[in-house]
Amino acid sequence: MKLWVNGGLHDAETARVSVLDHGLTVGDGIFETVKAERGETFALTLHLERLTRSARGLGLPDPDLDEVRRACAAVLEANPMELGRLRITYTGGLSPLGSERGDAGTSLVVALGETGRRPDSTAVITVPWTRNERGALTGLKTTSYAENVVALARAREQGASEALFANTVGRLCEGTGSNVFVVVDGRILTPPVSSGCLAGITRALAVEWTGAEETDLPLEVLESADEIFLTSTLRDVQAVHRVDGRELAAAPGPVTAKAMRIFDERAAGNRDPRLG
């Protein structure tokens, strides 16, 4: 396995960043996960646009997107596989111990891991912790992910693959690494970005391609929704067959199944889609 680290390819065994990198010491970094099928990325441009937005939100210099594209291409060429998770990580770089940044420049790491296609449906749980829709990192895809690690571990303990959060005012927000949609009376609904959820790439494409509506939703909607599904880079559109103790009949339901089909068809026809 070869990785791109700060300007070139390295073997996984010898690839190194400093133990004083700000991404390691204080989580001062951002990342993107891009789906790669047989060496071809999906929606890379949209992911790189969000990488830049996250960098600006965190106060990091804009990443050199030409370099990021070269790094992605080099890693994909060096590691051929059927289905992969391409991870782009961009951090504050070598810095003093503490919250202040150093002046040594940023770090860029691009890695690829093999993965498999997700099942058509999954189980989820809700967790008692909340997303802060008014926080400094709200809406940014940062490496400060420990909250998600804890919630996902809780989900795994209960036989689920995802944990869902409410925000501080009790509205449905998002999963640890996914956006959530519900079907109510035939309408596809999803929380707006103002809820505190990440502006997911797959979420945005699903909204545009299926006609889903963005609206504030109480967390309790999960107790009565006709269908529920998740979206993310590696899930695409994935039905939910159980939320907490509630079983949903015949997942994926008809609306979710149609959304899955539409997404697969549109994604197959355009590997680098735009929005709007």
BELDAVEN-V329702 format. One record per backbone hydrogen bond with DSSP energy under -1.0 kcal/mol. NH is the residue of the N-H (numbers start at 1). CO is the residue of the C=O. If there is no record, write none. Layout:
# BELDAVEN-V329702
NH:CO ; NH:CO
This chain:
# BELDAVEN-V329702
3:10 ; 4:110 ; 5:8 ; 6:108 ; 10:3 ; 12:1 ; 14:11 ; 15:11 ; 21:18 ; 22:93 ; 24:21 ; 25:21 ; 26:22 ; 28:22 ; 29:27 ; 30:90 ; 31:141 ; 32:88 ; 34:86 ; 36:84 ; 37:40 ; 38:82 ; 40:37 ; 42:35 ; 43:271 ; 47:43 ; 48:44 ; 49:45 ; 50:46 ; 51:47 ; 52:48 ; 53:49 ; 54:50 ; 55:51 ; 56:52 ; 57:53 ; 58:54 ; 60:55 ; 65:63 ; 68:64 ; 69:65 ; 70:66 ; 71:67 ; 72:68 ; 73:69 ; 74:70 ; 75:71 ; 76:72 ; 77:73 ; 78:74 ; 79:75 ; 84:36 ; 85:113 ; 86:34 ; 87:111 ; 88:32 ; 89:109 ; 90:30 ; 91:107 ; 92:28 ; 95:20 ; 107:91 ; 109:89 ; 110:4 ; 111:87 ; 113:85 ; 115:83 ; 122:239 ; 124:242 ; 125:162 ; 127:164 ; 131:166 ; 135:132 ; 138:135 ; 140:137 ; 142:140 ; 143:29 ; 145:143 ; 149:145 ; 150:146 ; 151:147 ; 152:148 ; 153:149 ; 154:150 ; 155:151 ; 156:152 ; 157:153 ; 159:156 ; 160:155 ; 161:123 ; 164:125 ; 165:174 ; 167:171 ; 170:167 ; 172:217 ; 173:165 ; 175:178 ; 176:163 ; 179:231 ; 181:229 ; 182:189 ; 183:227 ; 184:187 ; 187:184 ; 189:182 ; 190:213 ; 195:192 ; 196:193 ; 200:198 ; 204:200 ; 205:201 ; 206:202 ; 207:203 ; 208:204 ; 209:205 ; 210:206 ; 211:207 ; 213:188 ; 215:190 ; 219:170 ; 221:218 ; 222:219 ; 223:220 ; 224:221 ; 225:221 ; 226:183 ; 227:183 ; 229:181 ; 230:238 ; 231:179 ; 232:236 ; 236:232 ; 238:230 ; 239:120 ; 240:228 ; 241:122 ; 242:122 ; 243:246 ; 244:124 ; 246:243 ; 248:241 ; 257:253 ; 258:254 ; 259:255 ; 260:256 ; 261:257 ; 262:258 ; 263:259 ; 264:260 ; 265:261 ; 266:262 ; 267:263 ; 268:264 ; 269:265
